[in-house]
């Protein structure tokens, strides 16, 4: 079986160099591949170096928390574009992410316009270069959808709503109806009533609309909740989906991989 963690952060300061070496070895042992997302352009040199390992791919993006550094976009778009074009032919670059909008807390709401402007630029890059987006949309799903729809009449924008937690059924329907994906991670394994609706999503949403992820080093699945998360814990998330949906694990692995192949240039996947 081949497992894919479709969203993690190997350049996060939580991980030491020794941690990275351990993670890479563990991924190889367990036949797991991962996509490590950038949150800032400053991470790129380290991220590209890590991606030289066979089991690691990467995304190019600016997290909404970092958007203020690149505002107004008219001042920084040449810097972003130059960095992107320097690496666009790298076979390990398969996503634009992590990008998006976060309106969960008041301090994020204050930077809404900055976040939107930077996110819209990455949607433009996705449109121009035909790369999928890994989208952070905490308490901002409708804002994200409205921006994506601006381009839908011209060209389908491929997108994953990473770490999906919305309980709004209309939002979920709109994502699926537009052939976008939801990314589900460790939160679905948490044993509290607050997250029961996520288990309902796992049960009721077709696997063809889902990708699985860890968002490591954050949001570790049970039984490691509250501790450091690792990309190889994605196996626990696959197993949780198996236990809920009662679909054989090899079939789940195949479906998730096929979903990924639908939205990226599969020629870049070196294990085929």
N, C-alpha and C positions, 0 to 999 in steps of 0.2 A: 504493500500500500504506500501511496505517496500522499503526504499531508502538506497543506500550504497555510502558513500564517500570513494572511493578506494585509496585515497592518501591525507594525511594531516600531520601536525606536532604539536601535542598537547604539546610536550616538548619544543617548541620554547620559547625563553625568552620574546617574546611579551606578552604571556599569564601569568597572575598572578594566584595564587591558587584559588582566587575567580572566575576568568574567567573560569578556568577548571571546577569548580563546576557548574557554570552557563551552560557551554557547555554540560556537561553530563546530566543535568536535561532537557535541551532543546532537546537533542537527544532522550531521553526517551519519552518525550511528543510527538515528531513528528514521532516516529517509524523510526529513522534513525540510521544506524550503520556506523562506520568509521574504517579505518585502519590508525593508526598513525605510520609513518615511522621514523626510527632512522637515524641520520646523523653522529653519532659518538658513539663509545662504551660507552663513559662517560654518555650518556643519558639513558642507559638501566635501571638502578635502578628506576628512576622516570617513565620511560615509562611502565615498567612492573607493577608498582604500579597503574598507571592510567588504565591499561588494565584489572584490576580486576573488573572494571565496565562492566556490561553485553554488552553494546553497543560499546565497544572499543576492536579492535584487533590491533596487531602491527607487524611491520617489523623490521628485524635485518640487519643493513647495515652501510656503511661508505660512505658518500657523497663525490663526486669528489673534492670538496673544502677542504675536510679534509684528502685526500689520502696521502698528504705529511707526515703526522704524522705516517703513517704505512709503510713507504718505507725505505729500501727495504723490500719486503714482506717476504723474507726468514728469516728476523730478527723478524717479528711480527706475522707470520701466526699461531704460537702456541698460542699466546695470543688471537687472533681472534677466533681460533677454540675452545679453552677452554671456552671462553665466549659464543660461540654459543652452544656448547654441554651442557652447564649448563642449557640452556633454550629451547633446541630443542623439548622437550616433553611437553612444555607449550602449551595447546590447543589454546591459543590466538596468538601464533606465526604462521602466515600464509604466510608471504612474506620474501624475502631477499630484503631489500631496506631501504633507498634509495641509490642506487649505480649507477655507470656509468662514463661517460666521458663528460667534458665540455670544448669546445675549442672556446668559443664565444669571449673572450677577450684575449689580448696578455699575461696577467699574467697567465691565465689558459693554454695557449699554451706552456708556459715555463715548466709546470709541466705535460705535456702530458704523458711522459713515466711513471711517478709515478702513474698517474691516471689509465693508462692502466694496469699496473701490479696489482694494488689493485682490479680493476674491474675484471680482469681475474681470480683472486682467488675466488671472489664471484660467478662467472660463474661456476667454479669448484664445489663450495659448492652446487649450484643449481643442478648441474649434479649428485652429490653424494647423496644428501638428497631429491631430487625431490620436491624442493620448487620453486615457481615462483619468477621472478625478477621484481622489480619496478625500471625502468631504467631512469636515467637522461641522456639525449643525445643531449644537446644543441650544435648545429653546429658540431656534431660528430656522426650523425646517421649511416653513412657508416662504420666508425671505429667500432661502437658497433655491427653492423650486421656482419662484418667480423669475430669478435671474437666469436659471438654466433654460426656462421656457422662452426667453428672449431669442435664443439661438435655435430652438427646436424647429422653427419654420424653415431655417436654412440648412441645418444639418443636425443629426442626432448627437447629443453630447453624452458620452459614456461616463457613468458616475456610480460611485458607491457611497451610500450614506453610512460612513464609518461609525462604529459604536452606537448603533441605532437604539434609542431608548424611548422614543415618543409613544405615548398611549393613545394618540389621536388616530382613529381608524381611517379618517378621510385622508390624512397625510400619508399613511401607509398605502392606501389604495392609489393615491396619485403617483407615488414613487413606482409602484408595480406597473400601473397603467402606462407609464412613460418608459418602461423597460430599463429602469435603473435598478440598482441592487441595494440591499441592506446588509451591513456588516455586523455580525453578532459575535460578542466576546464573552469574557469571564462573568459579566454581570448576569447572564442568563442562568448561571449555576447557583446564584445566591438564594439561600433559603429564607426568604422573607415575603410577606404578603404583598409588600409594595411592588415587588418585581414579578408577581404572578402573571401580569399581562404579557411579559416578555416570553414566558413559557407558552402562553397561548399563541403568540406569534410563531414560535418554533413549531408548534403543533399544526397551525392552520395555514401558514404561508408555504407555498411550494418551494422545495429546495432549489429549484431553478432560478429563484429570485434572491438567493442568499449566498454570502461569502462568510467565512469564519476567520477570526482574528484573535490576537491576544491584547493588543495595545500595550504590550510590555515596554517598560518595566511597571506599568500601572495595571490596576484592576485584575489582580491574579484570581483565577477561578478557585472554587472550592476544591480541595480543603486548604488552599494556601491564601485565602482572602486576607488582606491586610499586610501581606508580605510581598517581597519583590517578585514580580512576574517575569517569566522567561518565554521566548518564542516556542520552545519545545512543549510548554504547557498547552499548546493548541490541541494536542492529542486529547486532553481532558475535555475540551469543548466539543470535539468530534464525538467522543464517547457519550457526552451528555445528550447531544442531539440524537445519537443512536438509541439511547435509553428512552427518550421521549417519543420519537417518531417510529421506532421499531423497524427501521430500515437498516439492512446489513451495512456494517461499517465500510467494506470495500466499495459498495455502491455510493455511499455518501461521499467518500473520497473522490470517486470518479465524477460525480455531479459537480462538486465544488470546483474541481480542476477544470471541467468543461465550462463552467460559468466564467472562470478566470480567462480561459482561452478566448471566450466570445468578446471580451472587452479589451484585450491587449493584443499586441502583435506577437502571435505565438511563435514566430520565427526567432524571437529573442529568448525563448525558453530553451536553454541548452540541454535539458534532459530529454528532449524529443529526438 
